[in-house]
Amino acid sequence: MQLVELQETVATSESAVYALSYDSVEVLSAFAEEKGITYRMLSDVGSIAIRDLGLLNANITGDQEYWGFGYRQDLHEGLPYPGTFVLDERGVIIEKHMDRDYKLRSSGGVLLEELGLSHPRSSPSTASGLGAVLAVWTDEEAYFPQQEGAIRIRLQVEDGLHVYVPPNPDGYINVLVSIDAPAGVLRGKASLPDGHPFQVEGLKEEFTVAEGTIAFDVAFRLVEGTGPAEVAVSVSYQACSDSECLVPATLTAAVTIGERERV
């Protein structure tokens, strides 16, 4: 499934793309023709290069047992951990991304975000309120079951204002992100940004604040049969200037996560 997504994302950019697999030339050729793959697919029969790169999955039998599948030597012998390398024009590896399990792979959008490559994302859903605008989107419009995706959350705070982020003294309203989603959307916690120290003239306490564009990301996976799933993202905050604070507010924006059929 990741090879199909590469065709839809990276393969349409100016980057040169190569996929290395332990499958034979005949198998890769048939797969490329069926799925419309146009980038180069390299055959590593016997997993020689895979072993040299240290990518061989030595725990494939345990992985198969975890997912409730049996081990088949003809299918699983020499299987690598999923990995992506980015090389510069000299052929030097400058970035890499590795996944622990061949069934739990990052989406093309998450992969490109981590590798610092551009990617066409879904249209953001927005909401505006007191001193801020909320934008929410996903890297892809649809995901394969168990594939790692990310909900991108951006709170744009108006110039001259800031919001509180942990840690702060009791009684002050920190930014809080909450997610309302179906049970089949398995999600992590929002990544809270680092703030910077701030003091109000006349007060002894030191606060932690952030301003400008504040980024939160939430990783998720879809259980098979969950999509399309509507996910509502709410961000509570209090916008303040150096001298006064606006009343606390909550902005909510929703995104729909589609489900792709396994290939």
C-alpha positions as YAML, in Angstrom:
chain: A
units: angstrom
residues:
- id: 1
  name: MET
  ca: [0.00, 0.00, 0.00]
- id: 2
  name: GLN
  ca: [2.90, 2.36, 0.70]
- id: 3
  name: LEU
  ca: [4.28, 1.79, -2.79]
- id: 4
  name: VAL
  ca: [0.94, 2.82, -4.25]
- id: 5
  name: GLU
  ca: [0.95, 6.00, -2.17]
- id: 6
  name: LEU
  ca: [4.48, 6.78, -3.32]
- id: 7
  name: GLN
  ca: [3.15, 6.82, -6.86]
- id: 8
  name: GLU
  ca: [0.51, 9.35, -5.78]
- id: 9
  name: THR
  ca: [2.84, 11.60, -3.77]
- id: 10
  name: VAL
  ca: [6.62, 11.49, -4.05]
- id: 11
  name: ALA
  ca: [6.66, 10.08, -7.57]
- id: 12
  name: THR
  ca: [4.89, 13.18, -8.87]
- id: 13
  name: SER
  ca: [7.53, 15.51, -7.43]
- id: 14
  name: GLU
  ca: [10.95, 16.39, -8.79]
- id: 15
  name: SER
  ca: [12.61, 13.80, -6.54]
- id: 16
  name: ALA
  ca: [14.00, 10.57, -8.01]
- id: 17
  name: VAL
  ca: [12.25, 7.60, -6.37]
- id: 18
  name: TYR
  ca: [13.44, 4.01, -6.03]
- id: 19
  name: ALA
  ca: [11.76, 1.14, -4.18]
- id: 20
  name: LEU
  ca: [13.79, -1.85, -2.99]
- id: 21
  name: SER
  ca: [12.00, -5.17, -2.46]
- id: 22
  name: TYR
  ca: [12.94, -8.81, -1.95]
- id: 23
  name: ASP
  ca: [10.47, -9.78, -4.69]
- id: 24
  name: SER
  ca: [11.59, -11.01, -8.10]
- id: 25
  name: VAL
  ca: [11.73, -8.86, -11.21]
- id: 26
  name: GLU
  ca: [8.68, -10.68, -12.58]
- id: 27
  name: VAL
  ca: [6.62, -10.05, -9.43]
- id: 28
  name: LEU
  ca: [7.59, -6.38, -9.30]
- id: 29
  name: SER
  ca: [6.90, -5.92, -12.99]
- id: 30
  name: ALA
  ca: [3.40, -7.39, -12.65]
- id: 31
  name: PHE
  ca: [2.70, -5.27, -9.56]
- id: 32
  name: ALA
  ca: [3.90, -2.09, -11.28]
- id: 33
  name: GLU
  ca: [1.72, -2.76, -14.30]
- id: 34
  name: GLU
  ca: [-1.36, -3.52, -12.16]
- id: 35
  name: LYS
  ca: [-0.96, -0.48, -9.88]
- id: 36
  name: GLY
  ca: [0.35, 2.00, -12.45]
- id: 37
  name: ILE
  ca: [3.76, 2.37, -10.80]
- id: 38
  name: THR
  ca: [6.11, 4.47, -12.93]
- id: 39
  name: TYR
  ca: [9.14, 4.91, -10.65]
- id: 40
  name: ARG
  ca: [11.97, 2.37, -10.50]
- id: 41
  name: MET
  ca: [11.43, -0.79, -8.45]
- id: 42
  name: LEU
  ca: [14.61, -2.69, -7.58]
- id: 43
  name: SER
  ca: [14.65, -6.47, -7.05]
- id: 44
  name: ASP
  ca: [16.78, -7.76, -4.16]
- id: 45
  name: VAL
  ca: [16.19, -11.52, -4.41]
- id: 46
  name: GLY
  ca: [17.71, -13.19, -1.37]
- id: 47
  name: SER
  ca: [17.55, -9.90, 0.58]
- id: 48
  name: ILE
  ca: [21.27, -9.30, 0.09]
- id: 49
  name: ALA
  ca: [21.07, -5.49, 0.10]
- id: 50
  name: ILE
  ca: [18.40, -5.61, 2.80]
- id: 51
  name: ARG
  ca: [20.77, -7.53, 5.07]
- id: 52
  name: ASP
  ca: [23.69, -5.25, 4.24]
- id: 53
  name: LEU
  ca: [21.58, -2.22, 5.22]
- id: 54
  name: GLY
  ca: [20.60, -3.84, 8.53]
- id: 55
  name: LEU
  ca: [16.90, -3.83, 7.61]
- id: 56
  name: LEU
  ca: [16.13, -7.54, 7.93]
- id: 57
  name: ASN
  ca: [13.15, -8.20, 10.22]
- id: 58
  name: ALA
  ca: [14.40, -10.97, 12.51]
- id: 59
  name: ASN
  ca: [11.12, -11.00, 14.46]
- id: 60
  name: ILE
  ca: [8.73, -11.65, 11.58]
- id: 61
  name: THR
  ca: [7.35, -14.83, 13.16]
- id: 62
  name: GLY
  ca: [6.40, -12.88, 16.28]
- id: 63
  name: ASP
  ca: [4.85, -10.12, 14.17]
- id: 64
  name: GLN
  ca: [2.74, -12.65, 12.29]
- id: 65
  name: GLU
  ca: [1.57, -14.27, 15.53]
- id: 66
  name: TYR
  ca: [0.63, -10.84, 16.94]
- id: 67
  name: TRP
  ca: [-1.61, -10.16, 13.93]
- id: 68
  name: GLY
  ca: [-3.12, -13.64, 14.03]
- id: 69
  name: PHE
  ca: [-1.41, -14.86, 10.86]
- id: 70
  name: GLY
  ca: [0.78, -17.86, 10.26]
- id: 71
  name: TYR
  ca: [4.38, -17.71, 9.11]
- id: 72
  name: ARG
  ca: [5.07, -18.77, 5.52]
- id: 73
  name: GLN
  ca: [8.69, -19.10, 4.50]
- id: 74
  name: ASP
  ca: [7.90, -18.49, 0.83]
- id: 75
  name: LEU
  ca: [6.27, -15.14, 1.69]
- id: 76
  name: HIS
  ca: [8.09, -13.91, 4.79]
- id: 77
  name: GLU
  ca: [11.68, -15.14, 4.57]
- id: 78
  name: GLY
  ca: [13.93, -12.12, 4.09]
- id: 79
  name: LEU
  ca: [11.22, -9.56, 4.85]
- id: 80
  name: PRO
  ca: [12.67, -6.15, 5.84]
- id: 81
  name: TYR
  ca: [11.53, -3.52, 8.26]
- id: 82
  name: PRO
  ca: [9.82, -0.76, 6.25]
- id: 83
  name: GLY
  ca: [12.24, 2.11, 5.80]
- id: 84
  name: THR
  ca: [12.75, 5.22, 3.70]
- id: 85
  name: PHE
  ca: [16.04, 6.98, 2.99]
- id: 86
  name: VAL
  ca: [16.53, 10.44, 1.50]
- id: 87
  name: LEU
  ca: [19.80, 10.97, -0.38]
- id: 88
  name: ASP
  ca: [21.33, 14.22, -1.55]
- id: 89
  name: GLU
  ca: [22.81, 14.78, -5.01]
- id: 90
  name: ARG
  ca: [26.06, 13.10, -3.88]
- id: 91
  name: GLY
  ca: [24.27, 9.93, -2.77]
- id: 92
  name: VAL
  ca: [24.75, 10.67, 0.95]
- id: 93
  name: ILE
  ca: [21.88, 9.70, 3.26]
- id: 94
  name: ILE
  ca: [20.59, 12.90, 4.89]
- id: 95
  name: GLU
  ca: [17.26, 11.73, 6.33]
- id: 96
  name: LYS
  ca: [15.64, 8.42, 7.17]
- id: 97
  name: HIS
  ca: [12.35, 7.09, 8.49]
- id: 98
  name: MET
  ca: [11.86, 3.57, 9.88]
- id: 99
  name: ASP
  ca: [8.71, 1.69, 10.89]
- id: 100
  name: ARG
  ca: [8.64, -1.12, 13.45]
- id: 101
  name: ASP
  ca: [6.08, -3.35, 11.73]
- id: 102
  name: TYR
  ca: [5.33, -3.92, 8.06]
- id: 103
  name: LYS
  ca: [1.60, -3.69, 8.82]
- id: 104
  name: LEU
  ca: [1.89, -0.41, 10.73]
- id: 105
  name: ARG
  ca: [3.35, 1.98, 8.19]
- id: 106
  name: SER
  ca: [3.23, 5.74, 8.01]
- id: 107
  name: SER
  ca: [1.03, 7.36, 5.40]
- id: 108
  name: GLY
  ca: [2.68, 9.10, 2.49]
- id: 109
  name: GLY
  ca: [1.80, 12.48, 3.99]
- id: 110
  name: VAL
  ca: [3.30, 11.71, 7.40]
- id: 111
  name: LEU
  ca: [6.39, 10.29, 5.72]
- id: 112
  name: LEU
  ca: [6.91, 13.39, 3.58]
- id: 113
  name: GLU
  ca: [6.30, 15.68, 6.57]
- id: 114
  name: GLU
  ca: [9.00, 13.89, 8.57]
- id: 115
  name: LEU
  ca: [11.42, 13.97, 5.66]
- id: 116
  name: GLY
  ca: [10.83, 17.65, 5.00]
- id: 117
  name: LEU
  ca: [9.37, 17.18, 1.52]
- id: 118
  name: SER
  ca: [6.38, 19.09, 0.18]
- id: 119
  name: HIS
  ca: [3.04, 17.32, -0.09]
- id: 120
  name: PRO
  ca: [-0.46, 18.29, -1.30]
- id: 121
  name: ARG
  ca: [-2.70, 18.09, 1.77]
- id: 122
  name: SER
  ca: [-6.46, 18.00, 2.20]
- id: 123
  name: SER
  ca: [-8.29, 21.32, 2.47]
- id: 124
  name: PRO
  ca: [-8.25, 22.66, 6.05]
- id: 125
  name: SER
  ca: [-11.36, 23.16, 8.14]
- id: 126
  name: THR
  ca: [-11.27, 26.48, 9.97]
- id: 127
  name: ALA
  ca: [-12.95, 28.34, 12.82]
- id: 128
  name: SER
  ca: [-12.30, 31.85, 14.12]
- id: 129
  name: GLY
  ca: [-12.89, 33.40, 17.53]
- id: 130
  name: LEU
  ca: [-11.53, 35.82, 20.09]
- id: 131
  name: GLY
  ca: [-7.97, 36.64, 19.08]
- id: 132
  name: ALA
  ca: [-7.29, 33.45, 17.13]
- id: 133
  name: VAL
  ca: [-8.12, 31.29, 14.10]
- id: 134
  name: LEU
  ca: [-8.09, 27.48, 14.18]
- id: 135
  name: ALA
  ca: [-7.20, 25.34, 11.13]
- id: 136
  name: VAL
  ca: [-7.42, 21.52, 11.09]
- id: 137
  name: TRP
  ca: [-6.54, 19.07, 8.31]
- id: 138
  name: THR
  ca: [-5.12, 15.63, 7.59]
- id: 139
  name: ASP
  ca: [-2.19, 14.83, 5.31]
- id: 140
  name: GLU
  ca: [-4.35, 12.51, 3.22]
- id: 141
  name: GLU
  ca: [-8.07, 12.41, 2.48]
- id: 142
  name: ALA
  ca: [-8.19, 8.64, 3.11]
- id: 143
  name: TYR
  ca: [-6.01, 6.08, 4.91]
- id: 144
  name: PHE
  ca: [-5.48, 2.34, 4.85]
- id: 145
  name: PRO
  ca: [-6.49, 0.46, 8.04]
- id: 146
  name: GLN
  ca: [-3.75, 0.56, 10.73]
- id: 147
  name: GLN
  ca: [-1.75, 3.07, 8.71]
- id: 148
  name: GLU
  ca: [-0.24, 5.91, 10.72]
- id: 149
  name: GLY
  ca: [-1.77, 9.26, 9.91]
- id: 150
  name: ALA
  ca: [-1.68, 12.69, 11.49]
- id: 151
  name: ILE
  ca: [-4.25, 15.36, 12.27]
- id: 152
  name: ARG
  ca: [-2.58, 18.73, 11.80]
- id: 153
  name: ILE
  ca: [-3.87, 21.46, 14.15]
- id: 154
  name: ARG
  ca: [-2.78, 25.08, 13.87]
- id: 155
  name: LEU
  ca: [-3.89, 27.93, 16.13]
- id: 156
  name: GLN
  ca: [-3.04, 31.32, 14.62]
- id: 157
  name: VAL
  ca: [-2.91, 33.91, 17.41]
- id: 158
  name: GLU
  ca: [-3.44, 37.54, 16.43]
- id: 159
  name: ASP
  ca: [-0.45, 39.87, 16.45]
- id: 160
  name: GLY
  ca: [0.13, 41.46, 19.84]
- id: 161
  name: LEU
  ca: [-1.54, 38.58, 21.70]
- id: 162
  name: HIS
  ca: [-0.30, 35.39, 23.31]
- id: 163
  name: VAL
  ca: [-1.82, 32.26, 24.86]
- id: 164
  name: TYR
  ca: [-0.73, 30.24, 27.89]
- id: 165
  name: VAL
  ca: [0.92, 26.83, 27.45]
- id: 166
  name: PRO
  ca: [2.04, 24.51, 30.28]
- id: 167
  name: PRO
  ca: [3.48, 24.92, 32.81]
- id: 168
  name: ASN
  ca: [1.71, 27.82, 34.50]
- id: 169
  name: PRO
  ca: [0.46, 28.64, 38.02]
- id: 170
  name: ASP
  ca: [-2.98, 27.43, 39.05]
- id: 171
  name: GLY
  ca: [-5.81, 29.63, 37.92]
- id: 172
  name: TYR
  ca: [-4.42, 30.40, 34.48]
- id: 173
  name: ILE
  ca: [-5.96, 28.82, 31.39]
- id: 174
  name: ASN
  ca: [-3.52, 26.78, 29.35]
- id: 175
  name: VAL
  ca: [-4.22, 25.80, 25.76]
- id: 176
  name: LEU
  ca: [-6.12, 22.50, 25.74]
- id: 177
  name: VAL
  ca: [-6.76, 20.27, 22.72]
- id: 178
  name: SER
  ca: [-9.60, 17.73, 22.81]
- id: 179
  name: ILE
  ca: [-10.57, 15.22, 20.11]
- id: 180
  name: ASP
  ca: [-14.06, 13.79, 19.59]
- id: 181
  name: ALA
  ca: [-13.81, 10.76, 17.31]
- id: 182
  name: PRO
  ca: [-15.35, 7.30, 16.79]
- id: 183
  name: ALA
  ca: [-13.88, 4.44, 18.82]
- id: 184
  name: GLY
  ca: [-12.24, 3.07, 15.68]
- id: 185
  name: VAL
  ca: [-9.93, 6.08, 15.42]
- id: 186
  name: LEU
  ca: [-6.99, 5.12, 17.61]
- id: 187
  name: ARG
  ca: [-5.20, 8.35, 18.45]
- id: 188
  name: GLY
  ca: [-2.37, 9.65, 20.54]
- id: 189
  name: LYS
  ca: [-2.13, 12.83, 22.58]
- id: 190
  name: ALA
  ca: [-1.68, 16.24, 21.01]
- id: 191
  name: SER
  ca: [1.92, 17.37, 20.92]
- id: 192
  name: LEU
  ca: [1.98, 20.59, 22.93]
- id: 193
  name: PRO
  ca: [4.42, 23.26, 21.76]
- id: 194
  name: ASP
  ca: [7.22, 24.68, 23.87]
- id: 195
  name: GLY
  ca: [6.47, 28.18, 25.11]
- id: 196
  name: HIS
  ca: [8.77, 30.86, 26.44]
- id: 197
  name: PRO
  ca: [8.94, 32.70, 29.79]
- id: 198
  name: PHE
  ca: [6.76, 35.76, 30.25]
- id: 199
  name: GLN
  ca: [6.15, 38.12, 33.14]
- id: 200
  name: VAL
  ca: [3.41, 40.64, 33.75]
- id: 201
  name: GLU
  ca: [4.56, 43.92, 35.21]
- id: 202
  name: GLY
  ca: [3.64, 44.07, 38.88]
- id: 203
  name: LEU
  ca: [3.30, 40.28, 39.31]
- id: 204
  name: LYS
  ca: [5.95, 37.98, 40.77]
- id: 205
  name: GLU
  ca: [4.81, 34.86, 38.94]
- id: 206
  name: GLU
  ca: [6.54, 33.77, 35.76]
- id: 207
  name: PHE
  ca: [4.33, 32.39, 33.00]
- id: 208
  name: THR
  ca: [4.86, 30.29, 29.89]
- id: 209
  name: VAL
  ca: [3.27, 31.63, 26.71]
- id: 210
  name: ALA
  ca: [3.28, 31.15, 22.94]
- id: 211
  name: GLU
  ca: [2.23, 33.38, 20.08]
- id: 212
  name: GLY
  ca: [2.01, 33.44, 16.30]
- id: 213
  name: THR
  ca: [1.21, 30.09, 14.66]
- id: 214
  name: ILE
  ca: [1.00, 27.34, 17.30]
- id: 215
  name: ALA
  ca: [1.25, 23.80, 15.93]
- id: 216
  name: PHE
  ca: [-0.26, 20.66, 17.42]
- id: 217
  name: ASP
  ca: [-0.10, 17.22, 15.77]
- id: 218
  name: VAL
  ca: [-2.13, 14.16, 16.74]
- id: 219
  name: ALA
  ca: [-1.11, 10.74, 15.41]
- id: 220
  name: PHE
  ca: [-3.88, 8.24, 14.66]
- id: 221
  name: ARG
  ca: [-4.74, 4.90, 13.06]
- id: 222
  name: LEU
  ca: [-8.03, 3.61, 11.69]
- id: 223
  name: VAL
  ca: [-9.46, 0.27, 12.70]
- id: 224
  name: GLU
  ca: [-10.68, -1.52, 9.59]
- id: 225
  name: GLY
  ca: [-14.31, -0.68, 8.85]
- id: 226
  name: THR
  ca: [-14.24, 2.64, 10.74]
- id: 227
  name: GLY
  ca: [-14.11, 5.10, 7.86]
- id: 228
  name: PRO
  ca: [-15.30, 7.51, 6.77]
- id: 229
  name: ALA
  ca: [-14.96, 8.94, 10.27]
- id: 230
  name: GLU
  ca: [-15.77, 12.49, 11.34]
- id: 231
  name: VAL
  ca: [-13.33, 13.88, 13.88]
- id: 232
  name: ALA
  ca: [-14.04, 17.11, 15.77]
- id: 233
  name: VAL
  ca: [-11.06, 19.01, 17.13]
- id: 234
  name: SER
  ca: [-11.61, 21.59, 19.87]
- id: 235
  name: VAL
  ca: [-8.96, 24.00, 21.14]
- id: 236
  name: SER
  ca: [-9.62, 25.95, 24.34]
- id: 237
  name: TYR
  ca: [-7.45, 28.98, 25.10]
- id: 238
  name: GLN
  ca: [-7.30, 32.47, 26.51]
- id: 239
  name: ALA
  ca: [-5.71, 35.19, 24.40]
- id: 240
  name: CYS
  ca: [-3.96, 38.00, 26.26]
- id: 241
  name: SER
  ca: [-1.89, 41.08, 25.54]
- id: 242
  name: ASP
  ca: [0.79, 42.48, 27.83]
- id: 243
  name: SER
  ca: [-1.86, 44.38, 29.77]
- id: 244
  name: GLU
  ca: [-5.21, 42.53, 29.50]
- id: 245
  name: CYS
  ca: [-6.84, 39.23, 28.68]
- id: 246
  name: LEU
  ca: [-9.82, 38.39, 26.50]
- id: 247
  name: VAL
  ca: [-12.45, 36.00, 27.90]
- id: 248
  name: PRO
  ca: [-11.62, 32.29, 27.55]
- id: 249
  name: ALA
  ca: [-12.77, 30.74, 24.27]
- id: 250
  name: THR
  ca: [-13.06, 27.39, 22.51]
- id: 251
  name: LEU
  ca: [-12.81, 26.86, 18.75]
- id: 252
  name: THR
  ca: [-13.99, 23.65, 17.06]
- id: 253
  name: ALA
  ca: [-13.31, 22.41, 13.54]
- id: 254
  name: ALA
  ca: [-14.08, 18.98, 12.06]
- id: 255
  name: VAL
  ca: [-12.37, 16.80, 9.46]
- id: 256
  name: THR
  ca: [-13.55, 13.62, 7.77]
- id: 257
  name: ILE
  ca: [-11.07, 10.75, 7.53]
- id: 258
  name: GLY
  ca: [-11.79, 8.36, 4.69]
- id: 259
  name: GLU
  ca: [-10.77, 4.70, 4.59]
- id: 260
  name: ARG
  ca: [-8.95, 3.12, 1.68]
- id: 261
  name: GLU
  ca: [-9.27, -0.50, 0.67]
- id: 262
  name: ARG
  ca: [-6.17, -2.62, 1.22]
- id: 263
  name: VAL
  ca: [-4.21, -3.37, -1.93]
...
